């Protein structure tokens, strides 16, 4: 795909665009009636992710409904722990539950070797989606950051504070580093295959970066994300694929995020003090409307969207997005309205 045809690729290339490209984190999901209609045919969410034709249909739903500037692969970040045989299931109203989590250091030693071909269903979905999209709409592939995958794999479920994970990390630093290394290697092989299958852009979700203090953030999260990005940038097959890093409320400064060598930083909704003058000409910026705004009136949605648009106006490489994913309680009409507001700004 040539950059000239895609607003999104232009912005990732740090160009000023006439109107900011727009897509939404979790743009496919339970808030859409057409998603729920398909979802109810599957008991287990992961079974749905393992069906490439269904993933293709789901990834296209928001493109057809809102005419967005990018599609994102329909899958989940927990496909990698699933391929490590940690027994990932999704429990109704509870989220992910691992039947076989990492509980002690020996569990890390005994992990099976990651075989990227176990996730062929993901690469097939990528190819199907890519073949179904208009030529000028790029496709984002993704993975969880090594740290975020580690947190779920130790905790065995979602949690507000990931206490079990924090305790494990404090008591077993060496094993934690080994687990992070295994996930970093797996992410590299996984993303490489997504790109080979047709992904135009990669987003790395460090959704639990907020659990770590400044020193641990560097040790357990950013260093591994940086190695992952570096491996992709050194590989001729993946070197030119732009990488977006979403890091939730990291306890670090702007330059530290820029130093990961990501091409774009995706800002969490409350990262309002992030200084774009430090980031200018170094990275593109994506974000960061508070998703809760989409629960409000149209007037308020417009007002809040304009605050964001005013703030980033003229920034070389700005992509409009939410500061976290769309939640199931959001009305799709408001998503359509917001898209129009951004386009007409
Ligand atoms: O039952 C259902 O319908 C499941 C809901 C759902 C969906 C639609 C889950 C379960 N995952 C997904 C898809 C998904 N997940 C996508 C593709 C859809 C799109 O973006 O259009 C992506 C990119 C993800 C990424 C993902 N999964 C993240 C990172 C983004 C973020 O929100 O920070 C995380 C943390 C997950 C884990 C996950 N998957 C699903 C749940 C309920 C959770 C746990 C969230 C938590 O711990 O609170």
Boltz pocket constraint, residues with backbone or C-beta under 6 A from the ligand:
constraints:
  - pocket:
      binder: B
      contacts: [[A, 24], [A, 25], [A, 26], [A, 27], [A, 28], [A, 29], [A, 30], [A, 39], [A, 45], [A, 72], [A, 73], [A, 74], [A, 75], [A, 76], [A, 77], [A, 78], [A, 90], [A, 94], [A, 95], [A, 96], [A, 142], [A, 158], [A, 159], [A, 205], [A, 207], [A, 325]]
      max_distance: 6.0
